[in-house]
Amino acid sequence: MPYVVAQPCINCKHTSCVEVCPVDCFYEGPNFLVIHPDECIDCNACVPACPVEAIYADDELPEKWTHYAEWNEYLANQWQALGYNITEEKEPMPEHEKFATAPESETKNEEDILTWEGAE
């Protein structure tokens, strides 16, 4: 039962969760974080560290976000191959407060996730 980063992380990208991860299973995109499901040891350390409540056990994802399990796996493999493992806390995105509150928090979705090819 790996943990999954869901919609609230988009355009916020707080990284306090990566700081507490004992196995360094987080990968970083330009505006989103993911957890590699094959590396996650289900320790739950990241969940309370996330200030926007974006991390869930895969079997506890809200119904509207269940597809984020597939997104985490797909993007983690892609970003792992590109060398974007993240293990230390960084500043959140500049407008993270705006995207963590309504109406922006309610309108963002997986189509808003940037990949490194699209950001470079």
ChimeraX attribute file (.defattr): number of C-alpha atoms within 10 A of each C-alpha:
attribute: neighborCount
match mode: 1-to-1
recipient: residues
	/A:1	14
	/A:2	18
	/A:3	25
	/A:4	29
	/A:5	28
	/A:6	26
	/A:7	23
	/A:8	23
	/A:9	28
	/A:10	27
	/A:11	26
	/A:12	24
	/A:13	26
	/A:14	23
	/A:15	25
	/A:16	20
	/A:17	21
	/A:18	26
	/A:19	17
	/A:20	18
	/A:21	19
	/A:22	13
	/A:23	12
	/A:24	17
	/A:25	20
	/A:26	28
	/A:27	24
	/A:28	23
	/A:29	22
	/A:30	18
	/A:31	20
	/A:32	26
	/A:33	30
	/A:34	29
	/A:35	26
	/A:36	26
	/A:37	22
	/A:38	12
	/A:39	13
	/A:40	19
	/A:41	15
	/A:42	13
	/A:43	13
	/A:44	16
	/A:45	14
	/A:46	23
	/A:47	20
	/A:48	14
	/A:49	19
	/A:50	19
	/A:51	17
	/A:52	18
	/A:53	15
	/A:54	21
	/A:55	25
	/A:56	21
	/A:57	15
	/A:58	20
	/A:59	13
	/A:60	13
	/A:61	19
	/A:62	11
	/A:63	8
	/A:64	9
	/A:65	18
	/A:66	16
	/A:67	15
	/A:68	19
	/A:69	23
	/A:70	13
	/A:71	18
	/A:72	23
	/A:73	16
	/A:74	14
	/A:75	21
	/A:76	26
	/A:77	18
	/A:78	16
	/A:79	20
	/A:80	16
	/A:81	10
	/A:82	11
	/A:83	11
	/A:84	16
	/A:85	21
	/A:86	19
	/A:87	20
	/A:88	14
	/A:89	13
	/A:90	13
	/A:91	11
	/A:92	16
	/A:93	17
	/A:94	11
	/A:95	10
	/A:96	19
	/A:97	14
	/A:98	13
	/A:99	20
	/A:100	19
	/A:101	12
	/A:102	9
	/A:103	10
	/A:104	12
	/A:105	19
	/A:106	12
	/A:107	10
	/A:108	17
	/A:109	15
	/A:110	14
	/A:111	7
	/A:112	13
	/A:113	19
	/A:114	15
	/A:115	16
	/A:116	14
	/A:117	8
	/A:118	8
	/A:119	9
	/A:120	6
